[in-house]
Every structure is written in structure tokens, then in C-alpha cells.
Amino acid sequence: MSTVTRLLTADDLWALPDDGQRHELVRGELRTMPPPGFEHGLVVANLVGPLMIHVQGNGLGLVVSNDSGFLIARDPATVRGPDIGFVTRERIARSGVPEKYYPGAPDLVVEVVSPSDTVFEVDEKVQDWLDAGTRLVWVVNPRRRTVTVNAISARPVILTDTDTLDGQDVVPGFHIAVAQLFASI
């Protein structure tokens, strides 16, 4: 006897009751993650504040945080929620601001490594984002005090807390000292 597991859709994910957990949908399968912890939240706040000020001050687009959902694949569905996401003004003008999940990948994704994350999980997320069209993925590792910069068709670059993180052509003019991300840690 075999058991058939039904793959979930983005609408199924949206309809889940709020159980206080964080969920993502990866190729139709529900993934549940524990809360990331205080240090994780501090690192996200240290980056999202300056990023949002820069993006808003220059009319570049929209910044979201708190695992806002992006529908990056269909059939089977993948809905990922980055710690921070940025979508350009031009793309928002075409799509509008959706009530549910953004239909496509953000231009910039920031993933802050949580204590419970495995190397495989982080690598899988980065690859999913890049495959979906995200132009720049920053993986911030509080334990190592590094940021790995991933871009389509470029080798990853690892920055340390003596380096400066640059928004490149994705978030033009944005620069922040990597050490600032780990302030108060």
C-alpha cells in the first residue's frame, strides 16, 4: 500500500491558521521553522533600518521584512520569506502591492543565519532565490561576523567586519560597514 502526499499550493499556505510558527512552502512541501532568536532580530534591525532609510530617501522601491512571502515558483509552489527583501520601484509600479504573496522574486534578499539553520538549508535558500531571479542575496552570519554576497553568474564573496557591504546596481548608493550589522553583539 502506498500513501500519496498532496502538495500544497500558495493558497493553501495562505489559508493555514496562525499557529505562532513561521512557515515556508518549498516545492509544495510545508516547512516549519522555530523562532530565530533575539540576536537574529537585532542583526535584521541593524540592517533593515539603514536600508529602508536609503531606499525610501532615494525613491528606489520597497523594503519588507518579517518573512514577507514571495511566490517564487508554481507547480509545485514555493513561497519563501526572506528576513529582508527589496523590490525596485519599477517592478512595484507594474505589479502593485499585493495583499498576499509578491508574485516573483525580490531584487535583493537578506538571509540572517539562525542558530537552527543548517548549511544545506541556507545553501538551498540562496539557490532558490537566485534561480527565481533575485539579483543579489546577502547571507549574514552573526556567529562568524561575515556577509556572503551572492549574485547571479558571480562567485560568492565573503565580507568580514572590516569590510563595507555595497548595494551594487541593485540598491544603488547603499553602503554599510559590515561591523555595524553586529553592533551590540
Backbone as CSV, one residue per row, in Angstrom:
resi,resn,N_x,N_y,N_z,CA_x,CA_y,CA_z,C_x,C_y,C_z
1,MET,0.846,-1.178,0.000,0.000,0.000,0.000,0.891,1.241,0.000
2,SER,0.583,2.188,-0.865,1.362,3.418,-0.907,0.509,4.589,-0.460
3,THR,1.173,5.560,0.092,0.491,6.761,0.545,0.839,7.891,-0.410
4,VAL,-0.149,8.623,-0.838,0.065,9.756,-1.717,-0.032,11.026,-0.876
5,THR,1.017,11.833,-0.931,1.019,13.101,-0.215,0.668,14.208,-1.198
6,ARG,-0.321,15.009,-0.841,-0.741,16.112,-1.707,0.180,17.297,-1.480
7,LEU,0.681,17.852,-2.563,1.500,19.043,-2.467,0.598,20.246,-2.224
8,LEU,1.063,21.146,-1.373,0.292,22.342,-1.053,0.517,23.428,-2.103
9,THR,-0.439,24.331,-2.186,-0.346,25.495,-3.063,-0.098,26.735,-2.209
10,ALA,0.190,27.844,-2.869,0.354,29.106,-2.151,-0.939,29.483,-1.432
11,ASP,-2.092,29.203,-2.048,-3.379,29.490,-1.388,-3.567,28.633,-0.144
12,ASP,-3.120,27.365,-0.194,-3.183,26.505,0.998,-2.346,27.097,2.126
13,LEU,-1.153,27.561,1.784,-0.277,28.167,2.791,-0.935,29.398,3.391
14,TRP,-1.521,30.229,2.539,-2.167,31.461,2.999,-3.324,31.144,3.955
15,ALA,-4.016,30.041,3.697,-5.206,29.686,4.484,-4.876,28.987,5.799
16,LEU,-3.618,28.659,6.039,-3.274,27.997,7.301,-3.640,28.880,8.482
17,PRO,-4.137,28.287,9.559,-4.414,29.089,10.750,-3.107,29.587,11.360
18,ASP,-3.170,30.730,12.007,-1.980,31.285,12.656,-1.681,30.459,13.895
19,ASP,-0.617,29.673,13.812,-0.252,28.817,14.942,0.977,29.338,15.674
20,GLY,1.394,30.569,15.350,2.546,31.162,16.002,3.878,30.685,15.450
21,GLN,3.843,29.819,14.451,5.060,29.301,13.838,5.358,30.057,12.544
22,ARG,6.597,29.959,12.079,6.990,30.506,10.779,6.961,29.362,9.782
23,HIS,6.308,29.597,8.642,6.195,28.560,7.624,6.665,29.086,6.277
24,GLU,7.252,28.191,5.487,7.534,28.434,4.083,7.031,27.226,3.310
25,LEU,6.806,27.423,2.044,6.379,26.336,1.166,7.507,26.118,0.154
26,VAL,8.077,24.915,0.145,9.209,24.621,-0.730,8.842,23.446,-1.622
27,ARG,8.653,23.750,-2.899,8.235,22.750,-3.876,7.028,21.963,-3.389
28,GLY,6.057,22.713,-2.844,4.788,22.133,-2.411,4.781,21.541,-1.024
29,GLU,5.933,21.490,-0.363,6.015,20.903,0.971,6.146,21.991,2.026
30,LEU,5.357,21.854,3.085,5.359,22.830,4.170,6.604,22.658,5.022
31,ARG,7.276,23.763,5.285,8.438,23.759,6.182,8.117,24.688,7.343
32,THR,8.335,24.191,8.539,8.090,24.971,9.747,9.431,25.249,10.416
33,MET,9.621,26.495,10.837,10.888,26.901,11.441,10.635,27.486,12.820
34,PRO,11.534,27.222,13.759,11.377,27.821,15.079,11.653,29.325,15.024
35,PRO,11.178,30.076,16.008,11.524,31.497,16.047,13.050,31.644,16.036
36,PRO,13.570,32.653,15.341,15.011,32.734,15.127,15.840,33.214,16.313
37,GLY,15.280,33.864,17.277,16.053,34.321,18.428,16.323,35.813,18.411
38,PHE,16.723,36.306,19.556,16.920,37.732,19.769,18.083,38.290,18.953
39,GLU,19.222,37.593,18.953,20.391,38.061,18.205,20.059,38.229,16.725
40,HIS,19.344,37.266,16.176,18.906,37.316,14.785,18.098,38.592,14.532
41,GLY,17.141,38.864,15.408,16.311,40.057,15.265,17.104,41.340,15.343
42,LEU,18.125,41.361,16.197,18.969,42.543,16.328,19.752,42.792,15.040
43,VAL,20.309,41.745,14.450,21.057,41.892,13.201,20.129,42.375,12.080
44,VAL,18.926,41.800,12.001,17.956,42.249,10.990,17.650,43.731,11.183
45,ALA,17.403,44.144,12.423,17.089,45.553,12.698,18.255,46.464,12.346
46,ASN,19.492,46.026,12.633,20.664,46.844,12.334,20.834,47.088,10.834
47,LEU,20.291,46.196,10.008,20.394,46.369,8.556,19.140,46.964,7.942
48,VAL,17.970,46.518,8.389,16.740,46.976,7.734,16.517,48.475,7.934
49,GLY,16.908,49.020,9.088,16.725,50.458,9.322,17.480,51.307,8.306
50,PRO,18.809,51.173,8.226,19.562,51.966,7.245,19.156,51.682,5.797
51,LEU,18.852,50.426,5.490,18.436,50.082,4.126,17.129,50.778,3.768
52,MET,16.172,50.737,4.673,14.873,51.366,4.417,15.025,52.884,4.262
53,ILE,15.822,53.501,5.106,16.037,54.949,5.011,16.639,55.303,3.649
54,HIS,17.622,54.524,3.200,18.252,54.781,1.906,17.265,54.575,0.752
55,VAL,16.557,53.469,0.782,15.621,53.143,-0.301,14.502,54.185,-0.371
56,GLN,13.905,54.512,0.759,12.821,55.496,0.761,13.328,56.885,0.390
57,GLY,14.479,57.265,0.931,15.034,58.591,0.664,15.396,58.807,-0.792
58,ASN,15.647,57.722,-1.501,16.028,57.825,-2.908,14.953,57.307,-3.859
59,GLY,13.786,56.980,-3.320,12.674,56.522,-4.154,12.999,55.287,-4.974
60,LEU,13.735,54.345,-4.374,14.216,53.186,-5.131,13.222,52.036,-5.211
61,GLY,12.279,51.969,-4.276,11.340,50.850,-4.252,10.822,50.599,-2.856
62,LEU,10.602,49.320,-2.529,10.056,48.956,-1.228,10.933,47.920,-0.542
63,VAL,11.065,48.065,0.778,11.783,47.107,1.615,10.756,46.444,2.523
64,VAL,10.831,45.118,2.615,9.963,44.372,3.527,10.831,43.518,4.437
65,SER,10.261,43.164,5.564,10.970,42.281,6.491,9.956,41.349,7.128
66,ASN,10.391,40.666,8.155,9.489,39.808,8.923,8.946,38.654,8.092
67,ASP,9.800,38.091,7.230,9.445,36.910,6.446,8.253,37.131,5.514
68,SER,8.122,38.341,4.960,7.066,38.600,3.983,7.205,37.616,2.825
69,GLY,6.095,37.040,2.376,6.134,35.962,1.403,6.310,36.398,-0.036
70,PHE,7.143,35.634,-0.749,7.354,35.814,-2.184,7.075,34.482,-2.852
71,LEU,6.135,34.471,-3.797,5.811,33.274,-4.563,6.820,33.190,-5.705
72,ILE,7.835,32.323,-5.528,8.939,32.303,-6.479,8.886,31.125,-7.443
73,ALA,7.951,30.198,-7.251,7.772,29.090,-8.194,6.347,28.578,-8.066
74,ARG,5.836,28.047,-9.161,4.491,27.460,-9.192,4.609,26.034,-9.727
75,ASP,3.707,25.222,-9.291,3.530,23.861,-9.819,4.793,23.020,-9.790
76,PRO,5.302,22.623,-8.657,4.768,22.890,-7.328,5.202,24.266,-6.807
77,ALA,4.426,24.771,-5.887,4.620,26.131,-5.387,5.770,26.211,-4.387
78,THR,6.496,27.327,-4.488,7.496,27.679,-3.479,7.220,29.111,-3.050
79,VAL,6.974,29.274,-1.754,6.795,30.589,-1.152,7.862,30.717,-0.074
80,ARG,8.796,31.604,-0.296,9.875,31.845,0.656,9.656,33.201,1.320
81,GLY,10.142,33.320,2.537,10.058,34.575,3.276,11.428,35.016,3.742
82,PRO,12.050,35.969,3.053,13.380,36.409,3.470,13.307,37.242,4.744
83,ASP,14.430,37.339,5.427,14.479,38.226,6.589,14.281,39.670,6.150
84,ILE,14.872,40.018,5.006,14.680,41.338,4.397,14.593,41.130,2.892
85,GLY,13.683,41.831,2.259,13.568,41.799,0.806,13.418,43.212,0.266
86,PHE,13.919,43.431,-0.937,13.791,44.724,-1.612,13.306,44.484,-3.029
87,VAL,12.294,45.264,-3.443,11.765,45.210,-4.806,11.846,46.622,-5.383
88,THR,12.345,46.732,-6.608,12.527,48.045,-7.229,11.196,48.753,-7.473
89,ARG,11.288,50.051,-7.539,10.125,50.909,-7.803,9.451,50.510,-9.116
90,GLU,10.237,50.213,-10.144,9.676,49.866,-11.447,8.846,48.585,-11.373
91,ARG,9.339,47.607,-10.669,8.607,46.345,-10.563,7.347,46.507,-9.711
92,ILE,7.417,47.298,-8.671,6.228,47.560,-7.842,5.186,48.311,-8.674
93,ALA,5.633,49.254,-9.514,4.698,50.007,-10.363,3.943,49.067,-11.307
94,ARG,4.615,48.020,-11.794,3.969,47.064,-12.704,3.026,46.114,-11.957
95,SER,3.432,45.658,-10.792,2.664,44.612,-10.093,1.714,45.156,-9.036
96,GLY,2.018,46.325,-8.481,1.278,46.826,-7.334,1.747,46.124,-6.070
97,VAL,1.141,46.500,-4.956,1.468,45.891,-3.664,0.404,44.834,-3.381
98,PRO,0.779,43.559,-3.434,-0.220,42.502,-3.250,-0.621,42.346,-1.790
99,GLU,-1.827,41.894,-1.580,-2.289,41.604,-0.215,-1.625,40.333,0.297
100,LYS,-1.472,39.361,-0.585,-0.916,38.064,-0.179,0.579,38.051,-0.472
101,TYR,1.017,37.146,-1.311,2.438,36.988,-1.600,2.818,37.779,-2.838
102,TYR,4.031,38.327,-2.828,4.516,39.025,-4.002,4.742,37.992,-5.107
103,PRO,4.248,38.247,-6.320,4.360,37.263,-7.407,5.715,37.333,-8.119
104,GLY,6.714,36.767,-7.533,8.049,36.772,-8.109,9.084,36.972,-7.026
105,ALA,10.321,37.047,-7.450,11.436,37.173,-6.521,11.755,38.636,-6.245
106,PRO,12.231,38.931,-5.044,12.732,40.282,-4.792,14.031,40.511,-5.556
107,ASP,14.425,41.761,-5.697,15.695,42.084,-6.348,16.867,41.835,-5.400
108,LEU,16.653,42.088,-4.117,17.648,41.836,-3.075,16.999,41.017,-1.987
109,VAL,17.709,40.005,-1.516,17.281,39.207,-0.375,18.387,39.242,0.672
110,VAL,17.991,39.377,1.928,18.919,39.225,3.043,18.427,38.067,3.886
111,GLU,19.295,37.091,4.069,19.018,35.964,4.958,20.028,36.034,6.098
112,VAL,19.524,36.132,7.324,20.386,36.110,8.502,20.363,34.683,9.036
113,VAL,21.530,34.096,9.181,21.628,32.710,9.625,21.147,32.615,11.071
114,SER,20.176,31.730,11.294,19.635,31.478,12.630,20.404,30.333,13.279
115,PRO,20.385,30.256,14.603,21.081,29.158,15.276,20.619,27.775,14.811
116,SER,19.370,27.647,14.387,18.844,26.342,13.987,19.078,26.020,12.507
117,ASP,19.588,26.981,11.723,19.809,26.761,10.288,20.984,25.816,10.052
118,THR,20.811,24.932,9.075,21.928,24.096,8.639,22.552,24.720,7.397
119,VAL,23.776,24.318,7.085,24.438,24.804,5.875,23.606,24.436,4.655
120,PHE,23.065,23.218,4.620,22.236,22.784,3.495,21.032,23.713,3.326
121,GLU,20.342,24.032,4.422,19.145,24.884,4.338,19.491,26.268,3.802
122,VAL,20.586,26.842,4.283,20.987,28.171,3.825,21.363,28.128,2.348
123,ASP,22.155,27.129,1.955,22.537,26.997,0.541,21.318,26.796,-0.351
124,GLU,20.358,25.995,0.116,19.140,25.754,-0.660,18.354,27.048,-0.850
125,LYS,18.235,27.842,0.212,17.524,29.121,0.091,18.209,30.039,-0.911
126,VAL,19.530,30.163,-0.789,20.269,31.030,-1.710,20.035,30.588,-3.148
127,GLN,20.140,29.292,-3.399,19.952,28.788,-4.764,18.523,29.022,-5.254
128,ASP,17.529,28.811,-4.367,16.131,29.081,-4.745,15.947,30.541,-5.140
129,TRP,16.515,31.463,-4.354,16.384,32.889,-4.666,17.038,33.211,-6.012
130,LEU,18.267,32.743,-6.201,18.969,33.043,-7.457,18.260,32.422,-8.653
131,ASP,17.789,31.176,-8.505,17.060,30.517,-9.597,15.778,31.262,-9.953
132,ALA,15.169,31.909,-8.971,13.918,32.633,-9.192,14.138,34.025,-9.782
133,GLY,15.403,34.461,-9.848,15.694,35.758,-10.449,16.145,36.842,-9.500
134,THR,16.333,36.520,-8.233,16.865,37.513,-7.293,18.274,37.875,-7.758
135,ARG,18.528,39.168,-7.838,19.802,39.620,-8.392,20.941,39.611,-7.390
136,LEU,20.603,39.755,-6.097,21.627,39.850,-5.063,21.083,39.217,-3.790
137,VAL,21.858,38.294,-3.202,21.476,37.641,-1.947,22.625,37.827,-0.962
138,TRP,22.315,38.459,0.173,23.298,38.619,1.237,22.973,37.626,2.341
139,VAL,23.930,36.781,2.694,23.768,35.848,3.812,24.623,36.378,4.955
140,VAL,23.941,36.806,6.008,24.599,37.405,7.164,24.749,36.329,8.235
141,ASN,25.985,36.110,8.674,26.256,35.079,9.673,26.757,35.739,10.954
142,PRO,25.876,35.887,11.962,26.278,36.549,13.206,27.395,35.820,13.954
143,ARG,27.403,34.501,13.905,28.436,33.751,14.635,29.822,34.001,14.052
144,ARG,29.896,34.106,12.737,31.188,34.331,12.080,31.461,35.806,11.823
145,ARG,30.431,36.631,12.015,30.523,38.067,11.755,30.928,38.317,10.290
146,THR,30.241,37.606,9.387,30.513,37.734,7.956,29.220,37.967,7.192
147,VAL,29.384,38.461,5.968,28.289,38.552,5.000,28.807,37.918,3.719
148,THR,28.079,36.925,3.219,28.419,36.320,1.936,27.520,36.951,0.884
149,VAL,28.134,37.546,-0.115,27.420,38.233,-1.194,27.308,37.266,-2.365
150,ASN,26.064,36.932,-2.732,25.779,36.020,-3.840,25.058,36.793,-4.930
151,ALA,25.525,36.630,-6.161,24.879,37.276,-7.299,24.820,36.270,-8.443
152,ILE,23.847,36.463,-9.312,23.707,35.584,-10.467,25.003,35.634,-11.286
153,SER,25.484,34.486,-11.671,26.681,34.301,-12.504,27.922,34.993,-11.942
154,ALA,28.051,34.978,-10.623,29.261,35.507,-9.989,29.612,34.589,-8.815
155,ARG,30.868,34.498,-8.532,31.287,33.692,-7.388,30.914,34.414,-6.098
156,PRO,30.510,33.668,-5.063,30.218,34.300,-3.778,31.457,35.017,-3.228
157,VAL,31.222,36.138,-2.578,32.284,36.917,-1.951,31.965,37.011,-0.468
158,ILE,32.944,36.693,0.371,32.741,36.743,1.820,33.376,38.016,2.362
159,LEU,32.540,38.820,3.023,32.995,40.055,3.659,33.096,39.830,5.161
160,THR,34.085,40.456,5.781,34.237,40.368,7.240,33.865,41.708,7.858
161,ASP,33.946,41.768,9.181,33.516,43.001,9.842,34.499,44.165,9.663
162,THR,35.532,43.989,8.836,36.396,45.114,8.461,36.042,45.654,7.073
163,ASP,35.044,45.026,6.414,34.654,45.397,5.051,33.387,46.249,5.045
164,THR,33.050,46.737,3.855,31.824,47.504,3.635,30.935,46.732,2.665
165,LEU,29.673,46.618,3.022,28.670,45.969,2.176,28.116,47.009,1.210
166,ASP,28.005,46.644,-0.059,27.635,47.571,-1.123,26.397,47.049,-1.845
167,GLY,25.416,47.912,-2.080,24.190,47.538,-2.773,24.360,47.338,-4.269
168,GLN,25.560,47.598,-4.780,25.881,47.437,-6.196,24.839,48.152,-7.058
169,ASP,24.488,47.584,-8.207,23.496,48.232,-9.074,22.072,47.843,-8.687
170,VAL,21.920,46.984,-7.685,20.588,46.565,-7.235,19.985,47.618,-6.306
171,VAL,20.779,48.101,-5.365,20.369,49.187,-4.463,21.459,50.256,-4.581
172,PRO,21.415,51.042,-5.663,22.489,51.996,-5.937,22.717,52.978,-4.793
173,GLY,24.004,53.152,-4.462,24.386,54.131,-3.444,24.328,53.629,-2.022
174,PHE,23.828,52.419,-1.798,23.744,51.904,-0.428,25.068,51.261,-0.031
175,HIS,25.593,51.718,1.104,26.813,51.169,1.688,26.624,51.119,3.193
176,ILE,27.127,50.058,3.815,27.098,49.965,5.272,28.296,49.135,5.709
177,ALA,28.920,49.547,6.802,30.024,48.775,7.357,29.488,47.464,7.892
178,VAL,30.119,46.362,7.524,29.685,45.056,7.996,29.669,45.037,9.531
179,ALA,30.638,45.667,10.157,30.688,45.703,11.626,29.431,46.321,12.228
180,GLN,28.793,47.258,11.515,27.578,47.906,12.021,26.426,46.889,12.159
181,LEU,26.441,45.846,11.338,25.382,44.829,11.421,25.450,44.078,12.736
182,PHE,26.647,44.002,13.301,26.854,43.226,14.526,27.029,44.114,15.759
183,ALA,26.668,45.388,15.644,26.743,46.301,16.780,25.884,45.744,17.913
184,SER,26.368,45.851,19.119,25.681,45.400,20.338,25.702,43.885,20.498
185,ILE,26.450,43.188,19.671,26.535,41.724,19.855,27.849,41.401,20.532
